[in-house]
């Protein structure tokens, strides 16, 4: 089984106890959009990145900088 690397958005969602649907509702987007950002299929627009960072009270840089 392939192990998936968790994104910081996924980690923060879990920390805040939010589902993808709940986060999507907070930032006025779809659950599918959150899923595609978390899985790396798409990148967040600047506006969505700012909204997500605001929900989690952190910087955009923190959420979208990859750990090596």
N, CA, C and O atoms as a printed pandas DataFrame, in Angstrom:
     atom_number atom_name residue_name chain_id  residue_number  x_coord  y_coord  z_coord
0              1         N          UNK        A               1    0.841   -1.178    0.000
1              2        CA          UNK        A               1    0.000    0.000    0.000
2              3         C          UNK        A               1    0.891    1.249    0.000
3              4         O          UNK        A               1    1.861    1.336    0.753
4              5         N          UNK        A               2    0.545    2.199   -0.849
5              6        CA          UNK        A               2    1.311    3.430   -0.957
6              7         C          UNK        A               2    0.970    4.353    0.206
7              8         O          UNK        A               2   -0.202    4.613    0.482
8              9         N          UNK        A               3    2.007    4.848    0.887
9             10        CA          UNK        A               3    1.802    5.743    2.014
10            11         C          UNK        A               3    1.754    7.179    1.514
11            12         O          UNK        A               3    2.646    7.632    0.797
12            13         N          UNK        A               4    0.702    7.886    1.903
13            14        CA          UNK        A               4    0.493    9.261    1.455
14            15         C          UNK        A               4    1.110   10.219    2.464
15            16         O          UNK        A               4    0.933   10.058    3.671
16            17         N          UNK        A               5    1.840   11.223    1.962
17            18        CA          UNK        A               5    2.419   12.241    2.825
18            19         C          UNK        A               5    1.340   13.266    3.172
19            20         O          UNK        A               5    0.673   13.804    2.288
20            21         N          UNK        A               6    1.180   13.526    4.456
21            22        CA          UNK        A               6    0.161   14.475    4.892
22            23         C          UNK        A               6    0.622   15.902    4.642
23            24         O          UNK        A               6    1.771   16.257    4.908
24            25         N          UNK        A               7   -0.292   16.709    4.128
25            26        CA          UNK        A               7    0.017   18.116    3.933
26            27         C          UNK        A               7   -0.231   18.874    5.223
27            28         O          UNK        A               7   -0.913   18.379    6.121
28            29         N          UNK        A               8    0.312   20.059    5.315
29            30        CA          UNK        A               8    0.088   20.876    6.513
30            31         C          UNK        A               8   -1.376   21.266    6.647
31            32         O          UNK        A               8   -1.874   21.433    7.761
32            33         N          UNK        A               9   -2.066   21.412    5.530
33            34        CA          UNK        A               9   -3.496   21.716    5.597
34            35         C          UNK        A               9   -4.234   20.541    6.239
35            36         O          UNK        A               9   -5.091   20.739    7.100
36            37         N          UNK        A              10   -3.905   19.340    5.827
37            38        CA          UNK        A              10   -4.523   18.153    6.419
38            39         C          UNK        A              10   -4.210   18.081    7.919
39            40         O          UNK        A              10   -5.096   17.801    8.725
40            41         N          UNK        A              11   -2.979   18.329    8.281
41            42        CA          UNK        A              11   -2.565   18.286    9.688
42            43         C          UNK        A              11   -3.315   19.337   10.501
43            44         O          UNK        A              11   -3.803   19.045   11.593
44            45         N          UNK        A              12   -3.408   20.548    9.981
45            46        CA          UNK        A              12   -4.112   21.619   10.697
46            47         C          UNK        A              12   -5.608   21.333   10.784
47            48         O          UNK        A              12   -6.237   21.629   11.800
48            49         N          UNK        A              13   -6.177   20.762    9.734
49            50        CA          UNK        A              13   -7.587   20.396    9.765
50            51         C          UNK        A              13   -7.856   19.407   10.889
51            52         O          UNK        A              13   -8.829   19.541   11.631
52            53         N          UNK        A              14   -6.984   18.417   11.006
53            54        CA          UNK        A              14   -7.129   17.414   12.067
54            55         C          UNK        A              14   -6.967   18.063   13.440
55            56         O          UNK        A              14   -7.703   17.750   14.376
56            57         N          UNK        A              15   -6.012   18.954   13.546
57            58        CA          UNK        A              15   -5.767   19.634   14.823
58            59         C          UNK        A              15   -6.973   20.467   15.249
59            60         O          UNK        A              15   -7.289   20.548   16.436
60            61         N          UNK        A              16   -7.636   21.075   14.294
61            62        CA          UNK        A              16   -8.814   21.896   14.568
62            63         C          UNK        A              16  -10.110   21.067   14.569
63            64         O          UNK        A              16  -11.186   21.591   14.859
64            65         N          UNK        A              17   -9.998   19.784   14.247
65            66        CA          UNK        A              17  -11.163   18.911   14.238
66            67         C          UNK        A              17  -12.154   19.202   13.129
67            68         O          UNK        A              17  -13.362   19.042   13.305
68            69         N          UNK        A              18  -11.634   19.634   11.975
69            70        CA          UNK        A              18  -12.496   19.980   10.840
70            71         C          UNK        A              18  -12.438   18.909    9.763
71            72         O          UNK        A              18  -11.378   18.341    9.499
72            73         N          UNK        A              19  -13.563   18.637    9.152
73            74        CA          UNK        A              19  -13.585   17.787    7.965
74            75         C          UNK        A              19  -13.267   18.665    6.757
75            76         O          UNK        A              19  -13.249   19.891    6.855
76            77         N          UNK        A              20  -13.020   18.027    5.628
77            78        CA          UNK        A              20  -12.814   18.791    4.395
78            79         C          UNK        A              20  -14.041   19.628    4.087
79            80         O          UNK        A              20  -13.918   20.776    3.662
80            81         N          UNK        A              21  -15.216   19.068    4.297
81            82        CA          UNK        A              21  -16.464   19.793    4.013
82            83         C          UNK        A              21  -16.617   21.006    4.932
83            84         O          UNK        A              21  -17.051   22.069    4.487
84            85         N          UNK        A              22  -16.267   20.857    6.197
85            86        CA          UNK        A              22  -16.378   21.980    7.140
86            87         C          UNK        A              22  -15.409   23.098    6.788
87            88         O          UNK        A              22  -15.773   24.274    6.830
88            89         N          UNK        A              23  -14.176   22.738    6.441
89            90        CA          UNK        A              23  -13.206   23.756    6.024
90            91         C          UNK        A              23  -13.694   24.446    4.753
91            92         O          UNK        A              23  -13.622   25.669    4.636
92            93         N          UNK        A              24  -14.186   23.663    3.812
93            94        CA          UNK        A              24  -14.685   24.226    2.551
94            95         C          UNK        A              24  -15.795   25.237    2.806
95            96         O          UNK        A              24  -15.824   26.303    2.192
96            97         N          UNK        A              25  -16.700   24.902    3.704
97            98        CA          UNK        A              25  -17.810   25.811    4.019
98            99         C          UNK        A              25  -17.292   27.110    4.624
99           100         O          UNK        A              25  -17.796   28.187    4.306
100          101         N          UNK        A              26  -16.289   27.015    5.493
101          102        CA          UNK        A              26  -15.728   28.211    6.140
102          103         C          UNK        A              26  -15.096   29.175    5.133
103          104         O          UNK        A              26  -15.108   30.389    5.337
104          105         N          UNK        A              27  -14.547   28.630    4.051
105          106        CA          UNK        A              27  -13.863   29.495    3.081
106          107         C          UNK        A              27  -14.631   29.614    1.765
107          108         O          UNK        A              27  -14.111   30.133    0.777
108          109         N          UNK        A              28  -15.872   29.127    1.765
109          110        CA          UNK        A              28  -16.753   29.280    0.610
110          111         C          UNK        A              28  -16.195   28.637   -0.663
111          112         O          UNK        A              28  -16.073   29.276   -1.708
112          113         N          UNK        A              29  -15.862   27.356   -0.535
113          114        CA          UNK        A              29  -15.425   26.577   -1.690
114          115         C          UNK        A              29  -15.997   25.172   -1.551
115          116         O          UNK        A              29  -16.790   24.913   -0.647
116          117         N          UNK        A              30  -15.608   24.279   -2.425
117          118        CA          UNK        A              30  -16.143   22.911   -2.367
118          119         C          UNK        A              30  -15.199   21.970   -1.622
119          120         O          UNK        A              30  -14.003   22.227   -1.494
120          121         N          UNK        A              31  -15.770   20.886   -1.142
121          122        CA          UNK        A              31  -14.962   19.861   -0.482
122          123         C          UNK        A              31  -13.966   19.278   -1.476
123          124         O          UNK        A              31  -12.837   18.951   -1.110
124          125         N          UNK        A              32  -14.383   19.148   -2.731
125          126        CA          UNK        A              32  -13.512   18.603   -3.764
126          127         C          UNK        A              32  -12.281   19.486   -3.973
127          128         O          UNK        A              32  -11.188   18.984   -4.236
128          129         N          UNK        A              33  -12.465   20.801   -3.854
129          130        CA          UNK        A              33  -11.331   21.722   -3.988
130          131         C          UNK        A              33  -10.330   21.491   -2.862
131          132         O          UNK        A              33   -9.123   21.439   -3.100
132          133         N          UNK        A              34  -10.827   21.352   -1.645
133          134        CA          UNK        A              34   -9.940   21.086   -0.501
134          135         C          UNK        A              34   -9.206   19.770   -0.723
135          136         O          UNK        A              34   -7.997   19.685   -0.507
136          137         N          UNK        A              35   -9.933   18.750   -1.152
137          138        CA          UNK        A              35   -9.322   17.446   -1.412
138          139         C          UNK        A              35   -8.216   17.557   -2.462
139          140         O          UNK        A              35   -7.134   17.000   -2.279
140          141         N          UNK        A              36   -8.473   18.261   -3.541
141          142        CA          UNK        A              36   -7.473   18.368   -4.611
142          143         C          UNK        A              36   -6.246   19.166   -4.173
143          144         O          UNK        A              36   -5.140   18.895   -4.639
144          145         N          UNK        A              37   -6.422   20.133   -3.296
145          146        CA          UNK        A              37   -5.278   20.883   -2.759
146          147         C          UNK        A              37   -4.472   19.982   -1.823
147          148         O          UNK        A              37   -3.243   19.955   -1.889
148          149         N          UNK        A              38   -5.164   19.246   -0.952
149          150        CA          UNK        A              38   -4.480   18.367    0.002
150          151         C          UNK        A              38   -3.719   17.240   -0.688
151          152         O          UNK        A              38   -2.657   16.836   -0.216
152          153         N          UNK        A              39   -4.240   16.738   -1.781
153          154        CA          UNK        A              39   -3.578   15.631   -2.481
154          155         C          UNK        A              39   -2.549   16.108   -3.504
155          156         O          UNK        A              39   -1.856   15.294   -4.114
156          157         N          UNK        A              40   -2.448   17.417   -3.691
157          158        CA          UNK        A              40   -1.457   17.962   -4.610
158          159         C          UNK        A              40   -1.880   17.947   -6.063
159          160         O          UNK        A              40   -1.070   18.229   -6.946
160          161         N          UNK        A              41   -3.136   17.621   -6.327
161          162        CA          UNK        A              41   -3.617   17.622   -7.713
162          163         C          UNK        A              41   -3.786   19.038   -8.242
163          164         O          UNK        A              41   -3.641   19.278   -9.440
164          165         N          UNK        A              42   -4.089   19.970   -7.358
165          166        CA          UNK        A              42   -4.210   21.381   -7.714
166          167         C          UNK        A              42   -3.559   22.227   -6.631
167          168         O          UNK        A              42   -3.340   21.772   -5.509
168          169         N          UNK        A              43   -3.258   23.456   -6.992
169          170        CA          UNK        A              43   -2.727   24.396   -6.006
170          171         C          UNK        A              43   -3.813   25.408   -5.671
171          172         O          UNK        A              43   -4.705   25.675   -6.476
172          173         N          UNK        A              44   -3.724   25.956   -4.488
173          174        CA          UNK        A              44   -4.704   26.947   -4.054
174          175         C          UNK        A              44   -4.418   28.286   -4.718
175          176         O          UNK        A              44   -3.262   28.660   -4.919
176          177         N          UNK        A              45   -5.473   28.991   -5.049
177          178        CA          UNK        A              45   -5.311   30.361   -5.530
178          179         C          UNK        A              45   -4.814   31.206   -4.359
179          180         O          UNK        A              45   -4.871   30.776   -3.207
180          181         N          UNK        A              46   -4.339   32.380   -4.653
181          182        CA          UNK        A              46   -3.874   33.280   -3.579
182          183         C          UNK        A              46   -4.997   33.552   -2.583
183          184         O          UNK        A              46   -4.778   33.538   -1.372
184          185         N          UNK        A              47   -6.182   33.796   -3.092
185          186        CA          UNK        A              47   -7.312   34.097   -2.225
186          187         C          UNK        A              47   -7.652   32.917   -1.323
187          188         O          UNK        A              47   -7.857   33.097   -0.123
188          189         N          UNK        A              48   -7.715   31.716   -1.883
189          190        CA          UNK        A              48   -8.010   30.539   -1.064
190          191         C          UNK        A              48   -6.906   30.284   -0.042
191          192         O          UNK        A              48   -7.189   29.928    1.102
192          193         N          UNK        A              49   -5.655   30.462   -0.446
193          194        CA          UNK        A              49   -4.535   30.265    0.477
194          195         C          UNK        A              49   -4.656   31.217    1.663
195          196         O          UNK        A              49   -4.437   30.816    2.806
196          197         N          UNK        A              50   -5.001   32.465    1.400
197          198        CA          UNK        A              50   -5.174   33.442    2.482
198          199         C          UNK        A              50   -6.335   33.065    3.393
199          200         O          UNK        A              50   -6.237   33.191    4.614
200          201         N          UNK        A              51   -7.427   32.606    2.805
201          202        CA          UNK        A              51   -8.591   32.214    3.609
202          203         C          UNK        A              51   -8.277   31.009    4.494
203          204         O          UNK        A              51   -8.667   30.971    5.661
204          205         N          UNK        A              52   -7.576   30.030    3.937
205          206        CA          UNK        A              52   -7.216   28.841    4.719
206          207         C          UNK        A              52   -6.292   29.233    5.866
207          208         O          UNK        A              52   -6.475   28.782    6.997
208          209         N          UNK        A              53   -5.312   30.062    5.579
209          210        CA          UNK        A              53   -4.379   30.508    6.621
210          211         C          UNK        A              53   -5.110   31.255    7.732
211          212         O          UNK        A              53   -4.772   31.113    8.907
212          213         N          UNK        A              54   -6.103   32.043    7.364
213          214        CA          UNK        A              54   -6.875   32.780    8.367
214          215         C          UNK        A              54   -7.653   31.823    9.275
215          216         O          UNK        A              54   -7.708   32.027   10.488
216          217         N          UNK        A              55   -8.247   30.793    8.701
217          218        CA          UNK        A              55   -8.985   29.805    9.504
218          219         C          UNK        A              55   -8.057   29.172   10.539
219          220         O          UNK        A              55   -8.447   28.979   11.690
220          221         N          UNK        A              56   -6.832   28.851   10.131
221          222        CA          UNK        A              56   -5.894   28.171   11.013
222          223         C          UNK        A              56   -4.976   29.128   11.774
223          224         O          UNK        A              56   -4.087   28.692   12.504
224          225         N          UNK        A              57   -5.194   30.430   11.600
225          226        CA          UNK        A              57   -4.416   31.437   12.312
226          227         C          UNK        A              57   -2.907   31.217   12.144
227          228         O          UNK        A              57   -2.148   31.195   13.113
228          229         N          UNK        A              58   -2.506   31.056   10.882
229          230        CA          UNK        A              58   -1.091   30.849   10.588
230          231         C          UNK        A              58   -0.775   31.544    9.262
231          232         O          UNK        A              58   -1.654   32.123    8.625
232          233         N          UNK        A              59    0.473   31.477    8.867
233          234        CA          UNK        A              59    0.872   32.139    7.623
234          235         C          UNK        A              59    0.667   31.226    6.418
235          236         O          UNK        A              59    0.669   30.001    6.539
236          237         N          UNK        A              60    0.493   31.837    5.276
237          238        CA          UNK        A              60    0.402   31.099    4.020
238          239         C          UNK        A              60    1.712   30.339    3.791
239          240         O          UNK        A              60    1.709   29.197    3.332
240          241         N          UNK        A              61    2.814   30.984    4.115
241          242        CA          UNK        A              61    4.126   30.357    3.931
242          243         C          UNK        A              61    4.216   29.046    4.715
243          244         O          UNK        A              61    4.720   28.046    4.204
244          245         N          UNK        A              62    3.729   29.055    5.953
245          246        CA          UNK        A              62    3.755   27.837    6.760
246          247         C          UNK        A              62    2.950   26.726    6.078
247          248         O          UNK        A              62    3.429   25.600    5.945
248          249         N          UNK        A              63    1.733   27.047    5.650
249          250        CA          UNK        A              63    0.857   26.016    5.069
250          251         C          UNK        A              63    1.373   25.438    3.777
251          252         O          UNK        A              63    1.180   24.252    3.511
252          253         N          UNK        A              64    2.033   26.259    2.956
253          254        CA          UNK        A              64    2.363   25.820    1.616
254          255         C          UNK        A              64    3.849   25.625    1.366
255          256         O          UNK        A              64    4.250   25.413    0.221
256          257         N          UNK        A              65    4.673   25.690    2.393
257          258        CA          UNK        A              65    6.082   25.374    2.250
258          259         C          UNK        A              65    6.265   23.905    2.572
259          260         O          UNK        A              65    5.844   23.437    3.630
260          261         N          UNK        A              66    6.887   23.183    1.669
261          262        CA          UNK        A              66    7.071   21.748    1.853
262          263         C          UNK        A              66    8.239   21.479    2.789
263          264         O          UNK        A              66    9.264   22.159    2.752
264          265         N          UNK        A              67    8.051   20.465    3.631
265          266        CA          UNK        A              67    9.149   19.989    4.477
266          267         C          UNK        A              67    9.962   18.995    3.680
267          268         O          UNK        A              67    9.400   18.166    2.964
268          269         N          UNK        A              68   11.267   19.064    3.792
269          270        CA          UNK        A              68   12.133   18.100    3.073
270          271         C          UNK        A              68   12.548   16.999    3.986
271          272         O          UNK        A              68   13.274   16.095    3.573
